[in-house]
Amino acid sequence: MNLDRLKPLTLLYVDDEPHIRQNAVEYLSRYCHNVYEAEDGAMGLSLYREHKPDLIISDIKMPKLNGLEFASQVRQDDKKTPIIIATAHTETAYLLKAVELQLVKYIIKPITSEKLQEALSMVCETLEHTKNSLIYLDDKTRYDLLNQSLFIDDTLIKLTHNEQLFFDFLIQNRQRAITYDEIENIIWAYEGMSMDALRSLVRGLRKKLGAVFIDNVSGIGYRLKS
C-alpha cells in the first residue's frame, strides 16, 4: 500500500479523547508532513480556517461541535477536502449524513492502524481523482468537474442553474466551440432559445468570472478561451 502521495500534505485530526488523539497524531505523522490536532469540533473548525489542511480526520461524538456538525461547517465553502469520520455509530441516519457530506470514509471504532491505512489509501485515490478533475483557467480560477464547482481564489462562486449547465458543457468541450444548437438542447430544449436570453446568460457568467474566458465564435456558438 503506497501512501507516498500523502507526504507533502497537512492533516487535521480532531478528537476529544487525549490518549486516542495522541496515539493517532503520532501514527499519522509518519505519513503526512504536518499534523494539526484539536480537542473538539469548535477548535477543529478554527484550525481548519487558519491552516486549510489537505485532509481531515474527526471523531463524531465531541463537545461544542460534533464531527458531523464540524464537517457540515467545512462543506459550506469547501467541497473538495477529503474528510474521514471516526465513530462507534453504525445507524443508517449517520451513514446517510456521511454520504450527504461527501465523506471519504466512515471508520468504525475502535481505531486501528489497519483501519487508518485503509482510509488513507482511499484518500490517496480521492486526491488523485480530484486532481484529474480540476481544470485551471488561470492561476486563481479553477473548475471542479467532479463536483461541478467554480472557485476563484479558493472562494466558491455561486452559479445559477442555467449558468452551471452552460459552463460545465463549455468546460467539458474546451477543445472546440459549442454550437448554438447544442446550447439550446442542453438549456432550452423545451421552450426554445432566444439570442437575447443566451447573451444575457453569457454576460452574467462573464461578470462572475471577472475575466474574459468565454469567446463568441461568430455564426457558430461559444468556446473556452485557450
C-alpha positions in Angstrom: 0.0 0.0 0.0 1.8 3.2 -1.2 0.9 6.3 0.8 3.7 8.4 -0.6 1.1 10.8 -2.1 0.4 12.0 1.5 4.0 13.0 2.4 3.7 16.7 1.4 0.2 17.1 2.8 -1.1 18.6 6.0 -3.7 16.8 8.1 -6.1 17.9 10.8 -7.0 15.3 13.5 -10.0 16.1 15.8 -10.8 14.0 18.8 -11.8 14.9 22.4 -10.0 11.9 23.9 -6.4 12.9 24.7 -4.9 9.4 24.7 -6.6 8.4 21.4 -5.7 11.7 19.8 -2.0 11.5 20.9 -1.6 8.0 19.5 -3.3 8.8 16.2 -1.3 12.0 15.7 1.9 10.1 16.4 0.9 7.4 13.9 -0.4 9.9 11.2 2.8 12.0 11.4 4.6 9.1 9.8 2.7 9.8 6.6 1.9 13.5 6.5 4.2 16.5 6.5 2.3 18.2 9.3 -0.5 17.1 11.6 -2.6 19.6 13.5 -4.7 18.4 16.4 -7.9 19.7 18.0 -9.7 18.6 21.1 -13.2 19.4 19.9 -15.1 20.4 16.8 -15.1 24.1 17.5 -11.3 24.1 17.9 -11.1 21.9 14.8 -13.1 24.5 12.8 -10.8 27.3 13.9 -7.7 25.3 13.0 -9.3 24.4 9.6 -9.9 28.0 8.8 -6.4 29.0 9.9 -4.4 26.3 8.2 -6.7 24.9 5.4 -5.4 21.3 5.8 -5.3 18.9 2.8 -7.1 16.2 4.8 -9.3 16.0 7.9 -10.0 13.1 10.3 -12.5 13.7 13.0 -14.3 11.8 15.8 -18.1 12.1 15.6 -19.0 12.5 19.3 -17.4 15.6 20.7 -18.4 18.6 22.9 -19.2 22.0 21.5 -19.5 20.8 17.9 -19.8 17.2 16.9 -18.0 15.6 14.0 -20.9 15.8 11.5 -21.7 19.4 12.5 -18.0 20.2 12.1 -17.9 18.5 8.7 -21.1 20.4 7.6 -19.5 23.7 8.5 -16.4 22.8 6.4 -18.6 21.7 3.5 -20.4 25.1 3.3 -17.4 26.5 1.4 -15.2 23.5 0.8 -16.5 20.6 -1.3 -13.1 19.0 -2.1 -11.0 18.5 1.1 -11.2 14.8 2.0 -12.9 14.2 5.4 -12.8 10.9 7.3 -15.2 10.4 10.3 -14.5 8.0 13.1 -17.4 6.8 15.2 -18.9 4.0 17.2 -22.3 4.6 15.5 -23.5 2.4 12.6 -27.1 3.7 12.4 -28.5 4.4 9.0 -29.1 8.1 9.8 -25.4 8.6 10.4 -24.4 6.8 7.3 -26.8 8.9 5.2 -25.4 12.1 6.7 -21.9 10.9 5.8 -23.0 10.4 2.2 -24.6 13.8 2.1 -21.4 15.4 3.4 -19.3 13.6 0.7 -17.1 11.9 3.3 -14.2 9.7 2.0 -14.5 7.1 4.8 -16.6 6.3 7.8 -14.3 4.5 10.3 -16.0 2.3 12.9 -14.2 2.4 16.3 -12.0 1.1 17.8 -9.5 2.8 15.5 -6.6 0.6 14.4 -3.6 1.2 12.3 -5.1 -1.1 9.7 -8.3 1.0 9.5 -6.3 4.2 9.3 -4.2 2.8 6.5 -7.3 1.7 4.6 -8.8 5.2 5.0 -5.6 6.9 4.0 -5.3 4.7 0.9 -8.8 5.8 -0.1 -7.8 9.4 0.4 -4.9 8.9 -2.0 -7.3 7.6 -4.6 -9.7 10.5 -4.0 -6.9 13.1 -4.2 -5.7 11.6 -7.5 -9.2 11.6 -8.9 -9.8 15.2 -7.7 -6.5 16.3 -9.2 -7.6 14.9 -12.6 -11.0 16.6 -12.4 -9.6 20.1 -11.7 -9.5 22.5 -14.7 -7.4 25.6 -14.2 -8.4 28.6 -16.2 -5.6 30.8 -14.8 -3.6 30.8 -11.6 -6.6 31.7 -9.4 -9.6 30.4 -11.3 -10.4 26.7 -11.4 -13.4 24.5 -12.1 -14.0 21.1 -10.4 -15.6 18.8 -12.9 -16.3 16.2 -10.3 -18.4 18.5 -8.1 -19.4 21.0 -10.8 -18.0 23.8 -8.7 -16.3 27.1 -9.8 -13.6 28.6 -7.5 -11.8 32.0 -7.7 -9.1 32.5 -5.1 -10.5 29.4 -3.2 -13.9 31.1 -3.0 -16.9 29.1 -4.3 -18.7 31.1 -7.0 -22.4 30.5 -7.0 -23.9 30.0 -10.4 -27.5 29.8 -11.5 -28.8 26.6 -12.8 -28.5 27.7 -16.5 -25.0 29.2 -15.9 -24.0 25.8 -14.4 -25.3 23.8 -17.3 -23.7 26.2 -19.9 -20.3 26.5 -18.2 -20.0 22.7 -17.4 -20.7 21.9 -21.0 -18.2 24.5 -22.2 -15.5 23.1 -19.9 -16.1 19.5 -21.0 -15.8 20.6 -24.6 -12.9 23.0 -24.1 -11.1 21.8 -27.2 -13.8 23.1 -29.5 -16.6 25.6 -29.9 -20.0 24.5 -28.7 -22.8 25.4 -31.1 -26.0 27.3 -30.6 -28.0 24.2 -31.3 -26.1 22.3 -28.6 -26.7 25.1 -26.1 -30.4 25.2 -26.9 -30.7 21.4 -26.5 -28.9 21.5 -23.1 -30.6 24.5 -21.5 -33.7 25.5 -23.5 -34.7 22.1 -25.0 -38.5 22.6 -24.4 -39.2 26.3 -24.6 -36.7 27.2 -27.3 -33.7 29.6 -27.0 -33.7 33.3 -27.8 -30.4 35.0 -28.6 -31.2 37.7 -26.0 -31.5 35.1 -23.3 -28.2 33.4 -24.3 -26.4 36.7 -24.4 -27.8 37.6 -21.0 -26.6 34.3 -19.6 -23.1 34.7 -21.0 -22.9 38.3 -19.8 -23.8 37.3 -16.3 -21.3 34.4 -16.3 -18.5 36.6 -17.6 -19.2 39.1 -14.8 -18.9 36.4 -12.2 -15.7 35.1 -13.7 -14.1 38.5 -13.7 -12.1 37.8 -16.8 -12.7 37.0 -20.5 -12.6 33.2 -20.5 -15.6 32.8 -22.9 -15.2 33.7 -26.6 -18.0 34.1 -29.1 -17.4 32.3 -32.4 -19.3 34.2 -35.0 -22.1 32.2 -36.6 -21.2 29.0 -34.5 -21.5 29.5 -30.8 -19.1 29.8 -27.9 -15.8 28.4 -26.8 -13.5 28.5 -23.8 -10.6 30.9 -24.4 -7.3 29.0 -24.6 
